[in-house]
């Protein structure tokens, strides 16, 4: 056998070996490598994770981990892990999985009607990476509060309920600062002018809006309810708002999980700045996060002479309004009679 034939054979063998190795590499990288039945799954890679952590996170979803590791090392992912929320689709190969693990997806975050800062922090803790304690520390930071004109009693006014997009691994301070920016954006020149016109600061508007929000779920009725409360404020009359008493009872007991559907006469004696039966003017902070319709209802409150209102027994969910005690007494009498027919045992205020 001459040298040329030997060289040809070696070349052919090399090509075969190269083809086999290349095919095996191709299989490792481009063969589907998922192990779940859903159309897609989301995985969360915490900040500071190493490649070993990623492997543990992906273990339930990857069919051949050795092939994934080979592909990750080939592309340098093992030395540069990305943090956040990522989507892996069923049937993805390792190349596609690694590409997906570099595309941090935003989280749509919604919140409303939270009664306390702690409840709010607990809710977003379930949707974003920072812990409840980290969020609370950011919100209660004295420098931040002072520089933005808030305190721990009224900080809830800063959070405008809406749907926002954040990256899952956003830091607690960036989250806080973004919501602070959204607050300033919300209070545009038009809303600031309206607040000034009714002699309330934006924070005071939010405090009153939180009461209106709790008083009625009917958005079309909120401007009328706001008007009644504004009339009381102008008269120097206590707001006498049941929702503030409920909040005061919860706050004094430290139990915001309790459900209080009706206010007892005894509840009106709770010694709290949030008890608007005992104190004139607005409470020191919002009793919940008012939504935008409640805030705008205060800014655009209905001008009328109503001072009193109680739940309607004819239009459930709405209220009957009165400008004097006599008419209010008649409205209240209808409500009490209806309550008694329902066999309720708790004594009610309104």
Number of C-alpha atoms within 10 A of each C-alpha: 5 6 8 9 10 11 11 11 12 12 12 12 12 12 13 12 12 12 12 12 12 13 13 13 15 12 15 21 23 17 16 19 24 23 16 15 11 8 9 15 13 11 16 19 23 17 16 10 13 16 18 10 14 19 15 11 14 18 14 12 20 22 15 15 18 11 20 22 19 16 23 21 13 11 14 11 17 18 11 13 18 21 21 22 23 22 17 22 19 18 17 19 23 26 18 16 24 18 14 17 22 17 14 18 19 16 17 12 17 13 16 16 17 18 18 19 22 13 15 20 20 16 16 17 17 11 16 21 21 21 17 20 14 15 23 17 14 19 22 15 14 14 10 17 16 10 8 13 12 18 17 14 14 20 20 27 24 22 21 20 18 11 12 14 11 18 18 24 22 16 19 22 17 12 19 19 15 13 17 17 12 15 15 11 10 15 13 10 10 9 16 15 13 17 21 12 11 14 11 16 14 18 20 19 23 32 26 26 31 27 26 28 28 19 21 17 13 14 13 13 18 27 24 23 28 27 23 24 26 23 19 19 15 9 10 11 17 17 26 19 18 22 24 27 26 24 22 24 24 16 16 13 10 10 11 17 8 11 9 13 10 15 18 17 11 8 17 21 13 16 14 18 18 26 27 22 20 17 16 16 20 20 22 15 22 27 31 24 30 29 19 16 17 31 26 20 24 28 25 18 20 18 13 12 13 21 21 25 22 19 20 17 18 11 9 8 13 19 21 18 20 19 14 13 12 10 15 19 16 12 22 22 14 15 20 18 11 14 16 12 9 9 8 10 8 13 14 14 14 19
